[in-house]
């Protein structure tokens, strides 16, 4: 009898424990969720993050608050996300640049892109850029700019606030065989403002923020970084068609959580983010700023990150970029 009684008690206790776990999972989220954007406010990534956050807030029934943590080419923001409590209430945007490229461009990182972060969901792809110059530069197109740069080695400056823009410019510099000086900025809008003001001569800028300024004659395009013309600016030729065959640069973005975040929470967030990205209104807004939704769960994002780390290593090596 004692054995039977003990077994019944164990069963009852286990049942209540299971109910408690289920309730805790069902109750998530019970407060606001923070989404860290490791770049400055006003950039293309920030704009998209706010679109997704607004829709995700509606689906979760709790506010998803975007917090910009720019600096150190995304390292500060990503590190804050990696070091947060793994309770599902802090998420961070990671990308092919802030995670994969940074892994090869820096001698050391305060976080490991694979070990310290839990992939949650794919989010965005096809973040193409435009190589843009200040209108006072005596060059009307790509070939003229390359010729001018070769005639003035080391005298032209390019601005960069992200690892992505740095790799883009270094790929361009290497393939064109020109010598450009790098000027680092805390945020992309600052670099764009200095380009417009004439303090620097060229940058690799997202399509979304380039096109309005190109149309306003504040900056001049010398080529889009896609292999074929982009939908948002079909009148702008690509770098590849203007003289550097094969030149292509784009970035992707995913949502990550601190390592050891419960899988049940990750699965819930992954499903909700997928629904947000499939929403026609969200899709249209994402495409309007020069990107495209990228659907994929946590496992697919983990595979993509590992592939990107390998690819970024090759790009950095081929471009001869030395880790800092």
Secondary structure, DSSP 8 states (H G I E B T S, - for coil): -HHHHHHHHHHHHHHHHHHHHHHHHHH--SS-EEEEESS-TTSHHHHHHHHHHHHHHHHHTS-EEEEE---GGGHHHHHHHHTS-SSSSEEEEEEIIIIIIHHHHSS--SS-TTTSEEEEEEEEEEEEEEEEEETTSS-SSHHHHHHHHHHTTT-EEEEESSHHHHHHHHHHHHHHT--EEEEE-SSHHHHHHHHHHTSSSEEEEEHHHHHHHHHTTSEEEEEESSSS--GGGTTS-BHHHHT-TT---EEEEEEEEETT--HHHHHHHHHHHHHHHHSHHHHHHHHHTT-EE----HHHHHHHHHHHHHHHHHHHHHHT----
